[in-house]
Amino acid sequence: MEGKTRGVLPLSKILVAIDGTKPSMRALDMGISLAKVESNLELDIVMVVPYPVQYVTGENPTGDLTIVERLATLKERAETILNHAKDYSVSNGVMNVKTYLKQGDPAREILDLAGSINPDLIVIGNRRRGFLRGVFLGSVSQRVAANSECAVLVVK
């Protein structure tokens, strides 16, 4: 068999999308478990900072922070979560870990990153936000699964 085919074991690269919620941390645990199966597997962890509501609408509902201050606060929190995720991965036996901090629409940014780093698998959590919200907005995990060119594992 020549070359590796997507969706076929062994995996060489897994992309885990996190946002700091419990479902995303379960996705990280799943990614770590899968990464430990293959010793030289690369575990890539991405966190996407969505634009604050006032950036999109032009409104400032809280009135306390400017858009720039809000984005800086969100990025700082995201960096802390990403650093914790990397340390957690390493402490659980995964040595080849890379992190990525992106900003924008979470599904689009995850898919764009996947397009550039070519993982064999994307692991993402599912927040289960409800039927109506899913119908009208679609969840990040649904959009990633529907539009990804590689396999996607949604962890509940």
N, C-alpha and C positions, 0 to 999 in steps of 0.2 A: 504494500500500500504506500503510495507516494504522498508525502506531506500530511499534515494534520487536517482533519475535517471537523468543522464546527459541530458541537453537540456530541462529540465522541470522546470518551475517556482515554487517556488521562487528561485532566485539565492542566493548563499552564498558567492561566491568569484569571482571577476572579475580581470583579468590581462589586463592592458593597456600597450601597447608598444609605447614608444615615442622616438623621436630623435631630438626634438627641432624645427622641421619644422611646418608650419601652418597645414598641414593635420594631423600630429600627435597630435597637440594641440586640433584640432577638435575631435580627437579620445578620448583625455583626457576629454573634455567637455561631450562627450557621456557617457563615463565611469562614470563620476560624476553624470550625470542625472540618470543613471540606479542605481547607488549605493544609491542615495537618496530615492529610492522607498522602500528599505528594510533597516530598521534602524541598524541592526547589521551586514550588509554586509561588507566583507573585500575587500578593493580596493588595489591591488598590482600594482605598476608601475615599469616597467623595461626600462632601456636604455642600449643599447649595443654600445660599442665603437668598431668600426671596426678597423682592423689592418691597419696602414698606408700603402700606396702603396709601399714604399721602404722596408717595412718588408716582403711583399709578393714577390716582384721582386728582391730585393737586390740592387735596384737603389735608388738614392736620387735625385729626379728631382729638388728640390728647392735648395739643397746644403747648406741650412742654419741651419738645425736642425738635430741632430742625431735621430735615431729611438727611443731611450729611452726618449729624450726630447720631441719628437713629441707625443709619447704615454702619457707622463705625462701631456702635454698640453691638449690633447683630454680628458683624464680622469678628469682633473680639470674642464673643460667646462661642461662635462657630469654631474658631481656632482652638479654644479650650476643649471643646467636645472632640475635635479631630485629634488633638494631642493625646487626650485620654484614650481614645479608640486605638491609636497607634501603640501606646504604652500597654494597653490591655491585650492587644494582639500579640505583641512581643512577649509579654509575661505568660501568655498561653501557648508559647512555642512556635509562633510564626515569625520568622526572621526577615523575610523579604516583604516589607510593608512600605507602600507609598501612600501619601495623602494628597488630596486635591480640594481646594476651597474655591467654589464657583459662586457666581451671583447671577440671579435672573429667575426665569421660570424653571422650577426644579426638574420636571420631566424633560424639557428641552435640553437643559444643561447636562443631565445624566446621559441622555442619548448622544449628544455632541461629544462628550468625553469618551463614551464607549466607541464611537466612530473613529476617534483618533488613537485610542490605545488598544483596540481590538481584543477585549476580554473574551474568554470562552463562555463565561456565565456572569450575569448580573444578579445579585441577591439584594432584595429590597423588602422592607416591611410594609404591612398593610394596616392602616389605622382604623379601618371599618367605620367610616364617618356616617354611614346611613345610606339608605336606598335613594332618596330624593336628591341629596347632595351629589351622589355618584352619578345619577342620571343626568343632572344638569351641568355639573362641572367636570365629572370624571376624576378619579383619583390619580395621584402621581404614579402609583404602581400599575394601575390599569393602562395609563398612557404609555408607560415604559414597556410593559409587556406587549401591547398592541403594535408598537412601532420599532422595537428593537430588532437588530439583525442577528443577535445571538440569543442563546437560551436565557430565560429569566425565571428565577425562583422567587416566588412571593411568599414571605414568611408571615404567619399570623401569630 
